[in-house]
Amino acid sequence: MGRLGVTEILVILAIVLLLFGGKKIPELMKGLGSGLKEFKNASKDSQPADKKEDTKE
């Protein structure tokens, strides 16, 4: 019950397309991609600090 099938995903995508329109979706995806990129960079920057703390103990 918790898994999404192909049909459900297509319905969700169709609703998103109707709500936002074709011109707005590329802007939304660009913003989402840049947000994910910043999140990955921030998590990579914090990992060495965590490892240094583990080796001090």
C-alpha positions as CSV (number, residue, x, y, z in Angstrom):
1,M,0.0,0.0,0.0
2,G,2.9,2.4,0.6
3,R,4.5,2.0,-2.7
4,L,3.8,4.2,-5.8
5,G,3.2,2.5,-9.1
6,V,3.8,3.8,-12.6
7,T,0.1,4.8,-12.9
8,E,0.1,6.8,-9.7
9,I,3.3,8.6,-10.6
10,L,1.9,9.6,-14.0
11,V,-1.3,10.9,-12.4
12,I,0.8,13.0,-9.9
13,L,3.0,14.4,-12.8
14,A,-0.2,15.3,-14.8
15,I,-1.6,17.1,-11.8
16,V,1.7,19.0,-11.2
17,L,1.7,20.0,-14.9
18,L,-1.9,21.3,-14.7
19,L,-1.2,23.3,-11.5
20,F,2.1,24.9,-12.5
21,G,2.0,24.9,-16.3
22,G,4.8,23.9,-18.7
23,K,6.8,27.2,-18.4
24,K,7.1,27.1,-14.6
25,I,8.2,23.5,-14.2
26,P,11.8,24.0,-15.6
27,E,12.3,26.9,-13.1
28,L,11.1,24.7,-10.3
29,M,13.4,21.8,-11.3
30,K,16.4,24.2,-11.5
31,G,15.7,25.5,-8.0
32,L,15.3,22.0,-6.7
33,G,18.6,20.9,-8.4
34,S,20.5,23.8,-7.0
35,G,19.1,23.2,-3.5
36,L,20.2,19.5,-3.7
37,K,23.6,20.5,-4.9
38,E,24.0,23.0,-2.0
39,F,22.8,20.3,0.5
40,K,25.4,17.8,-0.8
41,N,28.2,20.3,-0.6
42,A,27.2,21.2,2.9
43,S,27.1,17.5,4.0
44,K,30.5,16.9,2.3
45,D,32.0,19.8,4.2
46,S,30.7,18.6,7.5
47,Q,31.9,15.0,7.1
48,P,35.6,15.6,7.6
49,A,34.9,17.5,10.8
50,D,32.8,14.6,12.2
51,K,35.6,12.1,11.4
52,K,38.2,14.3,13.1
53,E,36.0,14.4,16.2
54,D,35.7,10.6,16.1
55,T,39.5,10.1,16.0
56,K,40.1,12.4,18.9
57,E,38.1,10.2,21.3
